[in-house]
Amino acid sequence: MKVFVVVILAIATVSAGVLPQVDTPVHPRDLVDAPSIEGRITNGNKAASNQFPYQVGLAFKNSAGSWWCGGSIIANTWVLTAAHCTNGASSVTIYYGSTLRTSAKLKKKVSKSKFVQHASYKAATLQNDISLIKTPSVKFTAAINKITLPSIASSNSSFAGQTAIASGWGTTSDYDSSVTSYLQYAELQVISNAVCQQTYGSSIVTSGVICVASTNKRSTCQGDSGGPLALNGKLIGVTSFVSALGCEKNKPAGFTRVTSHLDWIKTKSAVFY
């Protein structure tokens, strides 16, 4: 997968009750030694055909280069992804219905005029890392379909202790140099924000973030950015960050919390939860 986000072990204030961290937030696109568009779910499982019909691949471009992200279909004319994926892009080619990464059932190219990036996205702290992409209408099939948004009634749920599924394309370890051909997924346990703050600090892990534990070197990584975190068939997270130390370091992975942005999604897209 491509580009992604990575991030951080951020510095939280002592007054917030979180110990200072040693690393600072950084996007992989800003790392000199980082691959330009590599990504991965480390040590994941190979997805079956049509297992994740809501997953799309996003090939972004601008005058300086290109990068790969994931996204989720939330309506036949809307895809949800991360702001750090759309940020700076001039266009995107959307890959629908792929299990084999380069073999999409359908491709659509759209310009940046169709991007709806959250106006309050902050790259330094990764807040509001969420974007919408207005797409041409697509017909739903077994291979291409939407994922349901969580209900407003679940907005107060932390989801901690439950097992969610992240999916995306990419290499299978921190040491691989090329992406995998097949869609990968991992089952990951949601942890409380208080636990996640012990690693990244409270300036990064706010109420708009949801974290999962990484065990046995299983985690999201670079090109998984913008992809889905699903729980019981509903989209609860958008892949946002991992530890700058590496994706296999068993540090928590962070996602934009969808329940914190339901009203924004509804306002911008008219897609109801």
C-alpha positions as CSV (number, residue, x, y, z in Angstrom):
1,M,0.0,0.0,0.0
2,K,1.2,3.4,-0.2
3,V,1.9,6.3,1.8
4,F,0.7,6.6,5.1
5,V,1.1,8.1,8.0
6,V,2.9,7.2,10.7
7,V,3.6,8.7,13.7
8,I,4.6,9.3,16.8
9,L,5.2,9.0,20.3
10,A,4.2,12.5,21.1
11,I,5.1,14.8,23.9
12,A,2.2,15.2,26.3
13,T,2.2,17.8,29.1
14,V,2.8,16.8,32.7
15,S,-0.3,18.7,33.7
16,A,-2.3,16.3,31.5
17,G,-1.1,13.5,33.7
18,V,0.8,11.8,30.9
19,L,4.6,11.3,31.0
20,P,6.6,13.1,28.3
21,Q,7.4,11.0,25.2
22,V,10.7,10.8,23.3
23,D,9.4,10.7,19.7
24,T,7.6,13.4,17.8
25,P,4.8,13.0,15.2
26,V,5.9,12.6,11.6
27,H,4.3,11.5,8.4
28,P,6.2,8.9,6.4
29,R,6.0,11.1,3.3
30,D,8.2,13.5,5.3
31,L,10.8,10.9,6.2
32,V,13.9,11.1,4.0
33,D,14.6,7.4,4.3
34,A,11.0,6.2,4.1
35,P,9.7,4.4,0.9
36,S,7.6,6.9,-1.1
37,I,4.6,4.7,-1.4
38,E,5.1,1.5,0.5
39,G,2.7,0.2,3.0
40,R,1.6,-2.9,4.9
41,I,-0.5,-4.7,7.4
42,T,2.3,-6.6,9.2
43,N,1.9,-10.3,9.8
44,G,-1.8,-10.2,8.7
45,N,-3.9,-12.8,7.0
46,K,-4.7,-13.0,3.2
47,A,-8.2,-11.9,2.5
48,A,-10.7,-14.1,0.6
49,S,-12.3,-12.8,-2.6
50,N,-15.2,-10.4,-1.7
51,Q,-14.4,-10.6,2.0
52,F,-14.1,-6.8,2.3
53,P,-16.3,-5.4,-0.5
54,Y,-16.2,-1.9,1.1
55,Q,-12.4,-1.7,0.9
56,V,-10.9,0.4,-1.9
57,G,-7.4,1.2,-2.9
58,L,-6.5,4.8,-3.6
59,A,-3.6,5.8,-5.9
60,F,-3.0,9.5,-5.3
61,K,-0.8,11.7,-7.4
62,N,0.6,15.2,-7.6
63,S,3.3,16.9,-9.5
64,A,6.0,15.6,-7.2
65,G,5.0,11.9,-7.1
66,S,2.4,9.4,-6.0
67,W,1.3,7.4,-3.0
68,W,-1.1,4.7,-2.0
69,C,-3.8,4.6,0.6
70,G,-6.9,2.7,1.5
71,G,-10.5,3.9,1.9
72,S,-14.0,2.7,2.7
73,I,-17.1,2.9,0.5
74,I,-19.9,4.5,2.7
75,A,-22.3,5.2,-0.2
76,N,-22.3,4.6,-4.0
77,T,-20.9,8.1,-4.5
78,W,-18.7,8.5,-1.4
79,V,-15.5,7.1,-0.1
80,L,-14.1,7.8,3.4
81,T,-10.3,8.0,3.9
82,A,-7.7,9.9,5.9
83,A,-6.9,13.6,5.5
84,H,-3.2,12.8,5.4
85,C,-3.9,10.8,2.3
86,T,-5.8,13.5,0.3
87,N,-3.5,16.3,1.6
88,G,-1.5,17.7,-1.3
89,A,-2.9,15.4,-3.9
90,S,-4.1,16.6,-7.3
91,S,-6.1,13.5,-8.2
92,V,-6.8,9.9,-7.2
93,T,-7.6,6.7,-9.0
94,I,-10.0,4.5,-7.0
95,Y,-9.6,0.7,-7.2
96,Y,-12.9,-1.0,-6.5
97,G,-13.4,-4.7,-5.8
98,S,-9.8,-5.7,-5.6
99,T,-8.3,-8.6,-3.7
100,L,-5.3,-8.8,-6.0
101,R,-4.1,-5.2,-5.7
102,T,-3.5,-4.5,-9.4
103,S,-6.7,-6.2,-10.6
104,A,-9.7,-4.0,-9.8
105,K,-13.2,-4.8,-10.8
106,L,-13.6,-1.1,-11.5
107,K,-11.5,2.0,-11.6
108,K,-12.5,5.6,-11.3
109,K,-10.3,8.7,-11.5
110,V,-11.4,11.9,-9.7
111,S,-9.7,15.3,-9.2
112,K,-8.9,17.1,-6.0
113,S,-12.0,19.2,-6.5
114,K,-14.0,16.2,-5.3
115,F,-12.0,15.9,-2.1
116,V,-13.6,17.1,1.1
117,Q,-10.8,17.3,3.6
118,H,-11.6,18.1,7.2
119,A,-11.0,21.8,7.6
120,S,-9.5,21.3,11.1
121,Y,-7.0,18.6,10.1
122,K,-3.8,19.2,11.9
123,A,-0.7,17.4,10.6
124,A,1.4,18.1,13.7
125,T,-1.0,16.3,16.1
126,L,-2.9,14.2,13.6
127,Q,-6.3,15.6,14.8
128,N,-9.3,15.3,12.5
129,D,-7.4,13.0,10.1
130,I,-10.4,12.3,7.9
131,S,-11.5,13.1,4.3
132,L,-14.3,12.3,2.0
133,I,-14.0,11.7,-1.7
134,K,-17.1,12.4,-4.0
135,T,-17.1,9.7,-6.6
136,P,-19.0,8.8,-9.8
137,S,-21.9,6.5,-8.9
138,V,-20.9,2.8,-8.7
139,K,-23.2,-0.2,-8.8
140,F,-23.0,-2.4,-5.8
141,T,-22.2,-6.1,-6.3
142,A,-20.7,-8.9,-4.3
143,A,-17.3,-7.4,-4.8
144,I,-18.2,-3.7,-4.4
145,N,-20.5,-2.6,-1.5
146,K,-20.7,-0.1,1.3
147,I,-19.9,-0.5,4.9
148,T,-22.4,0.8,7.5
149,L,-21.5,3.8,9.7
150,P,-22.0,3.3,13.4
151,S,-25.2,4.7,15.0
152,I,-25.3,7.9,17.0
153,A,-26.3,5.8,20.0
154,S,-22.8,4.2,19.9
155,S,-21.0,7.6,20.2
156,N,-20.4,7.2,23.9
157,S,-18.9,3.7,23.4
158,S,-15.1,3.3,23.7
159,F,-15.3,-0.1,22.1
160,A,-12.4,-1.1,24.4
161,G,-11.9,-4.8,24.8
162,Q,-13.7,-5.7,21.5
163,T,-12.0,-7.2,18.5
164,A,-12.1,-5.2,15.3
165,I,-10.7,-5.9,11.8
166,A,-8.2,-3.6,9.9
167,S,-7.5,-4.3,6.2
168,G,-5.2,-3.1,3.5
169,W,-2.5,-4.0,1.0
170,G,1.3,-4.1,1.5
171,T,4.3,-5.9,2.7
172,T,4.2,-8.3,5.6
173,S,7.0,-7.0,7.8
174,D,9.1,-4.0,8.5
175,Y,12.0,-5.5,6.5
176,D,10.2,-6.3,3.2
177,S,11.0,-3.8,0.4
178,S,8.0,-4.6,-1.9
179,V,4.3,-4.6,-1.4
180,T,2.2,-7.8,-1.3
181,S,-0.1,-8.5,-4.2
182,Y,-3.1,-9.5,-2.0
183,L,-5.4,-7.7,0.4
184,Q,-4.4,-8.4,4.0
185,Y,-6.3,-8.1,7.2
186,A,-5.7,-8.4,10.9
187,E,-7.9,-8.9,13.9
188,L,-6.9,-6.3,16.6
189,Q,-8.2,-5.6,20.1
190,V,-9.4,-2.1,20.8
191,I,-7.8,-0.5,23.9
192,S,-8.9,2.4,26.0
193,N,-7.6,5.9,25.2
194,A,-6.1,6.0,28.6
195,V,-3.9,3.0,27.8
196,C,-3.0,4.4,24.4
197,Q,-2.0,7.8,25.9
198,Q,0.7,6.0,27.9
199,T,2.5,5.5,24.6
200,Y,1.6,8.6,22.6
201,G,0.4,11.2,25.1
202,S,-2.8,13.0,25.4
203,S,-2.1,15.6,22.8
204,I,-2.2,12.9,20.2
205,V,-4.7,10.5,21.7
206,T,-7.8,12.7,22.1
207,S,-11.4,11.7,22.1
208,G,-11.4,11.8,18.3
209,V,-8.9,8.9,18.2
210,I,-9.4,5.1,18.7
211,C,-6.5,2.8,19.3
212,V,-5.8,-0.9,19.0
213,A,-3.2,-3.1,20.7
214,S,-0.4,-4.5,18.5
215,T,0.7,-8.0,19.6
216,N,2.9,-10.6,17.9
217,K,4.1,-7.9,15.5
218,R,0.6,-7.6,14.0
219,S,-0.4,-4.1,13.1
220,T,-1.3,-1.6,10.4
221,C,1.5,0.2,8.7
222,Q,2.3,2.8,6.0
223,G,0.1,2.3,2.9
224,D,-2.8,1.1,5.1
225,S,-3.4,4.8,5.8
226,G,-7.0,5.8,5.4
227,G,-8.3,2.2,5.4
228,P,-11.0,0.8,7.5
229,L,-11.2,-0.5,11.1
230,A,-14.5,-2.5,11.2
231,L,-16.4,-3.9,14.1
232,N,-19.5,-6.1,13.6
233,G,-19.9,-4.9,10.1
234,K,-19.7,-1.2,11.0
235,L,-16.9,1.3,10.3
236,I,-15.5,2.6,13.6
237,G,-12.0,3.8,12.6
238,V,-9.9,5.3,9.7
239,T,-6.3,4.2,9.8
240,S,-4.2,7.1,10.9
241,F,-0.9,6.4,12.7
242,V,1.6,3.9,14.2
243,S,4.8,4.2,16.2
244,A,7.7,5.9,14.4
245,L,9.8,3.1,15.9
246,G,8.2,0.6,13.4
247,C,5.1,-1.3,12.7
248,E,6.3,-4.5,14.3
249,K,7.3,-3.0,17.7
250,N,4.1,-4.0,19.4
251,K,3.1,-0.4,20.0
252,P,-0.6,0.7,19.7
253,A,-1.9,1.7,16.3
254,G,-4.2,4.8,16.0
255,F,-7.3,5.5,14.0
256,T,-9.6,8.4,13.5
257,R,-12.7,7.6,15.6
258,V,-15.7,7.6,13.2
259,T,-18.3,8.2,15.9
260,S,-16.6,11.5,16.7
261,H,-17.2,12.6,13.1
262,L,-20.7,11.4,12.3
263,D,-22.2,14.9,12.1
264,W,-19.3,16.1,9.9
265,I,-19.9,13.1,7.5
266,K,-23.6,13.8,7.4
267,T,-23.2,17.5,6.8
268,K,-20.6,17.1,4.0
269,S,-22.0,14.0,2.2
270,A,-25.7,13.6,3.4
271,V,-24.8,10.1,4.3
272,F,-26.7,9.2,7.4
273,Y,-25.6,7.0,10.2
